[in-house]
Amino acid sequence: MTEVLPGSLGPFAAALSISAGVLLLLLAHGLKRHKRRAWRAAVVLLPAGAAAQFTYRHSVIGVVIAAVLLALLLRHHAEFKALPDPRSRWKALANFVLMSAGSIGLGLVIVNVHPGKVVGNPSLYEQITHVVYGLFGFEGPVDYAGRVSWTVGYSLGALGMLTALTTIYLAFRPSTRPPSSPPTTSPSCANCSPSTAAATPSATSRSVATRPSSSPPAARPPSPTASSPA
């Protein structure tokens, strides 16, 4: 792969490692609540992030930590059975705002993580401009010596793509509502069909309203008689 894409394997691995780490942070809340989808995504992201980390920095510690976490997830897989939360497209807007702010903050760290390779002394405005351009896949005003510019550019582009993909996923997935409780039926209509059971309460109320009263009418008290004259 290095022969086919000379000089791009290291920056690509760095971008993949950053993306996997950010996604795992986003999945941490779902894993804490034992969500099944979060478990599936974490099982895929942990090996990918470990491989990218080893390719970029040859970090054995990162591979060991990822392997331990993966083993724990696989061992306790039966505990992750919680269903997803009711979906809402408002989460897409919240995700876009939070991911954009987080990407800009993390992008500033990426831009300044190689101080010895930066050409000149760029100002904070130039650094923020470089981060924003990089999130959209464009070259910014900050320049680096060597291949560091590739690593910074790939990493910023990965953050921008991650922000866009997660927002699009949350915005266009179908919205669902919490399941409504089933209609209650009277004990006398336990074996009725749903339509019959739904009509039974109203029919019963009508029969009660139209049923004549079986009790005899109350007797009127006798009127007082006038006393006879003496």
Residue pairs with C-beta under 8 A, 6 or more apart in sequence:
1 9
2 9
5 12
7 147
7 150
8 150
8 154
9 55
10 55
10 56
10 147
10 150
10 151
11 147
11 150
11 151
11 153
11 154
11 155
12 154
13 52
13 53
13 55
13 56
14 52
14 56
14 151
14 154
14 155
15 154
15 155
15 157
15 158
16 48
16 49
16 52
16 158
17 49
17 52
17 53
17 56
18 106
18 110
18 155
18 158
18 159
19 158
19 159
19 161
19 162
20 45
20 46
20 48
20 49
20 52
21 49
22 102
22 106
22 159
22 162
23 41
23 45
23 162
24 42
24 45
24 46
24 49
26 166
27 38
27 41
27 42
27 45
29 38
30 37
30 38
31 38
31 39
31 42
31 73
31 80
33 82
34 79
34 80
34 81
34 82
35 80
35 82
35 83
35 84
36 80
36 81
36 82
36 83
36 84
37 84
38 80
39 73
39 77
39 80
42 69
42 73
43 70
43 73
43 74
46 66
46 69
46 70
46 73
47 66
47 70
49 62
49 66
50 62
50 63
50 66
50 67
53 59
53 62
53 63
53 66
54 60
54 62
54 63
73 80
86 176
86 177
86 178
87 173
87 174
87 175
87 176
88 175
89 170
89 171
89 175
91 170
92 167
92 168
92 170
92 171
95 166
95 167
95 170
96 163
96 167
99 162
99 163
99 166
99 167
100 163
103 131
103 135
103 159
103 160
103 162
103 163
104 128
104 131
104 132
104 135
106 159
107 131
107 134
107 135
107 155
107 156
107 159
108 127
108 128
108 131
110 131
110 152
110 155
110 156
111 127
111 130
111 131
111 142
111 152
111 156
112 118
112 127
114 144
114 148
114 151
114 152
117 144
117 145
117 146
117 148
118 142
118 143
118 144
118 145
119 142
119 143
119 144
119 145
120 143
122 130
122 141
122 142
126 140
126 141
126 142
127 142
129 140
129 141
130 140
130 141
130 142
131 140
131 156
132 140
133 139
133 140
133 141
134 140
134 152
134 153
134 155
134 156
134 157
134 159
134 160
135 156
135 157
135 159
135 160
135 163
136 160
137 157
137 160
139 153
142 152
143 149
144 152
183 194
183 197
183 198
185 192
185 197
185 200
186 197
186 200
186 201
186 204
188 200
189 196
189 197
189 200
192 200
